[in-house]
Amino acid sequence: MARMRMLGIGVVATLLVVSGCGSQVSKSTDPSAAANDPVIYASGDIACDQGGVSEAEAPRGTAAFPCEAQQTADVITGATSAAAVLALGDNQYQSGQLAEYLYTCPTQPPASGCYNGFDYSWGKFLGGARHPATTNILMPVTGNHDYTKNDGCNYCGSDYFAYFNGGTEQAPNPTGPAGTSLQGWYSKDIGSWHLIALNSECSKAGIGCAAGTAQYKFLQADLAATNQPCIAAFWHEPLFSQGQEGGNPAVLPLWQLLEAKGADVILNGHNHDYERYQKETDGQSPSATGIAQFVVGTGGAGLQKQSSSVVTPPQASIFVTSTSGGTHGVLQMTLHANSYDYKYLPTSDSTFSDASSSSIPCNAKTQ
């Protein structure tokens, strides 16, 4: 579902649409990097509903591009052991209902046109009673599709919280892997990194992103309390994007708090494509001390084309859609003591790749 688009940006984008290997930018290698440094994976816009419906599916070749939640989960399972798996919102289409999250096709493997819910594929990273063989490494955030059902709480996303935190649609458990229910923001340290999950559905009751709101105050306090040398934040709707859904300027106050602290990376979904941006300040211009934004809306739902009307955002270094060699996949990040590496891991039906050529240093942090 389209949301607000980023307006008033005066910087012309450097756009590269690729069908093969992505460009790479040399950075200084972190001498403290170790072979056992933690690895995380991130992607959003993941599981189609049981009939395979997801918004704005675009053709690739002669057939509709398939839903591939199981395939992206398999990419993670087959890669380096994960310290965390970040689900970047709109994790279950079409309306994020608990029944959709838990849906299992009548036959396995599914018959053509039937798709298992999120729990069947990515749910294994959540652990818990439904997946006792695994421990929880899943760090989810909400997306706009999680607020399309009214359970008597004014479209509060209660099904999302019931799935991740337990309980029922009408009464999800107070807290759990998704943070405090009906809020959805939380943080966690992994190695020398501080990871912050935020809720980009700023207009919903009790959420808000502006100064003075509960989420803004949480982020202020959380950033003040951390002494970790590297910081990554993640939420669903990006500040800017060249994708079909565009950006959401309401998250700018959150971006500004993160930038003031010296945060390093922001991970988003919402646009069903892969986009990588160089470091930006306020989402307006390149800056050596800005934040690098990745849009990874390639978790399994139908991919999208580039928007023909979205206002051009700054400095798109890589932008790959369903019609330019795009593919479902996940972003892998290796978290070193003072730097990171990234690599896009596609599903098996694609050869697209994008990776850092060496470690990217973290910004200096303010206290």
Secondary structure in CASP SS format (residue, H / E / C, confidence):
PFRMAT SS
TARGET T0000
AUTHOR 0000-0000-0000
METHOD secondary structure of the structure
MODEL  1
M C 1.00
A C 1.00
R C 1.00
M C 1.00
R C 1.00
M C 1.00
L C 1.00
G C 1.00
I C 1.00
G C 1.00
V C 1.00
V C 1.00
A C 1.00
T C 1.00
L C 1.00
L C 1.00
V C 1.00
V C 1.00
S C 1.00
G C 1.00
C E 1.00
G C 1.00
S C 1.00
Q C 1.00
V C 1.00
S C 1.00
K C 1.00
S C 1.00
T C 1.00
D C 1.00
P C 1.00
S C 1.00
A C 1.00
A C 1.00
A C 1.00
N C 1.00
D C 1.00
P C 1.00
V E 1.00
I E 1.00
Y E 1.00
A E 1.00
S E 1.00
G C 1.00
D C 1.00
I C 1.00
A E 1.00
C C 1.00
D C 1.00
Q C 1.00
G C 1.00
G C 1.00
V C 1.00
S C 1.00
E C 1.00
A C 1.00
E C 1.00
A C 1.00
P E 1.00
R E 1.00
G C 1.00
T C 1.00
A E 1.00
A E 1.00
F C 1.00
P C 1.00
C C 1.00
E C 1.00
A H 1.00
Q H 1.00
Q H 1.00
T H 1.00
A H 1.00
D H 1.00
V H 1.00
I H 1.00
T H 1.00
G C 1.00
A C 1.00
T C 1.00
S C 1.00
A C 1.00
A C 1.00
A E 1.00
V E 1.00
L E 1.00
A E 1.00
L C 1.00
G C 1.00
D C 1.00
N C 1.00
Q E 1.00
Y C 1.00
Q C 1.00
S C 1.00
G C 1.00
Q C 1.00
L H 1.00
A H 1.00
E H 1.00
Y H 1.00
L C 1.00
Y C 1.00
T C 1.00
C C 1.00
P C 1.00
T C 1.00
Q C 1.00
P C 1.00
P C 1.00
A C 1.00
S C 1.00
G C 1.00
C C 1.00
Y C 1.00
N C 1.00
G C 1.00
F H 1.00
D H 1.00
Y H 1.00
S H 1.00
W H 1.00
G H 1.00
K H 1.00
F H 1.00
L C 1.00
G C 1.00
G C 1.00
A C 1.00
R C 1.00
H C 1.00
P C 1.00
A C 1.00
T C 1.00
T C 1.00
N C 1.00
I C 1.00
L E 1.00
M E 1.00
P E 1.00
V C 1.00
T C 1.00
G C 1.00
N H 1.00
H H 1.00
D H 1.00
Y H 1.00
T C 1.00
K C 1.00
N C 1.00
D C 1.00
G C 1.00
C C 1.00
N C 1.00
Y C 1.00
C C 1.00
G C 1.00
S H 1.00
D H 1.00
Y H 1.00
F H 1.00
A H 1.00
Y H 1.00
F H 1.00
N H 1.00
G C 1.00
G E 1.00
T C 1.00
E C 1.00
Q C 1.00
A C 1.00
P E 1.00
N C 1.00
P C 1.00
T C 1.00
G C 1.00
P C 1.00
A C 1.00
G C 1.00
T C 1.00
S C 1.00
L C 1.00
Q C 1.00
G C 1.00
W C 1.00
Y E 1.00
S E 1.00
K E 1.00
D E 1.00
I E 1.00
G C 1.00
S C 1.00
W E 1.00
H E 1.00
L E 1.00
I E 1.00
A E 1.00
L C 1.00
N C 1.00
S C 1.00
E C 1.00
C C 1.00
S C 1.00
K C 1.00
A C 1.00
G C 1.00
I C 1.00
G C 1.00
C C 1.00
A C 1.00
A C 1.00
G C 1.00
T C 1.00
A H 1.00
Q H 1.00
Y H 1.00
K H 1.00
F H 1.00
L H 1.00
Q H 1.00
A H 1.00
D H 1.00
L H 1.00
A H 1.00
A H 1.00
T C 1.00
N C 1.00
Q C 1.00
P C 1.00
C E 1.00
I E 1.00
A E 1.00
A E 1.00
F E 1.00
W C 1.00
H C 1.00
E C 1.00
P C 1.00
L C 1.00
F C 1.00
S C 1.00
Q C 1.00
G E 1.00
Q C 1.00
E C 1.00
G C 1.00
G C 1.00
N C 1.00
P H 1.00
A H 1.00
V H 1.00
L H 1.00
P H 1.00
L H 1.00
W H 1.00
Q H 1.00
L H 1.00
L H 1.00
E H 1.00
A H 1.00
K H 1.00
G C 1.00
A C 1.00
D C 1.00
V E 1.00
I E 1.00
L E 1.00
N E 1.00
G C 1.00
H C 1.00
N C 1.00
H C 1.00
D C 1.00
Y E 1.00
E E 1.00
R E 1.00
Y E 1.00
Q C 1.00
K C 1.00
E E 1.00
T E 1.00
D C 1.00
G C 1.00
Q C 1.00
S E 1.00
P E 1.00
S C 1.00
A C 1.00
T C 1.00
G C 1.00
I E 1.00
A E 1.00
Q E 1.00
F E 1.00
V E 1.00
V E 1.00
G C 1.00
T C 1.00
G C 1.00
G C 1.00
A C 1.00
G C 1.00
L C 1.00
Q C 1.00
K C 1.00
Q E 1.00
S C 1.00
S C 1.00
S C 1.00
V C 1.00
V C 1.00
T C 1.00
P C 1.00
P C 1.00
Q C 1.00
A E 1.00
S E 1.00
I E 1.00
F E 1.00
V E 1.00
T C 1.00
S C 1.00
T C 1.00
S C 1.00
G C 1.00
G C 1.00
T C 1.00
H C 1.00
G E 1.00
V E 1.00
L E 1.00
Q E 1.00
M E 1.00
T E 1.00
L E 1.00
H C 1.00
A C 1.00
N C 1.00
S E 1.00
Y E 1.00
D E 1.00
Y E 1.00
K E 1.00
Y E 1.00
L E 1.00
P E 1.00
T C 1.00
S C 1.00
D C 1.00
S C 1.00
T C 1.00
F C 1.00
S E 1.00
D E 1.00
A E 1.00
S C 1.00
S C 1.00
S C 1.00
S C 1.00
I E 1.00
P E 1.00
C C 1.00
N C 1.00
A C 1.00
K C 1.00
T C 1.00
Q C 1.00
END
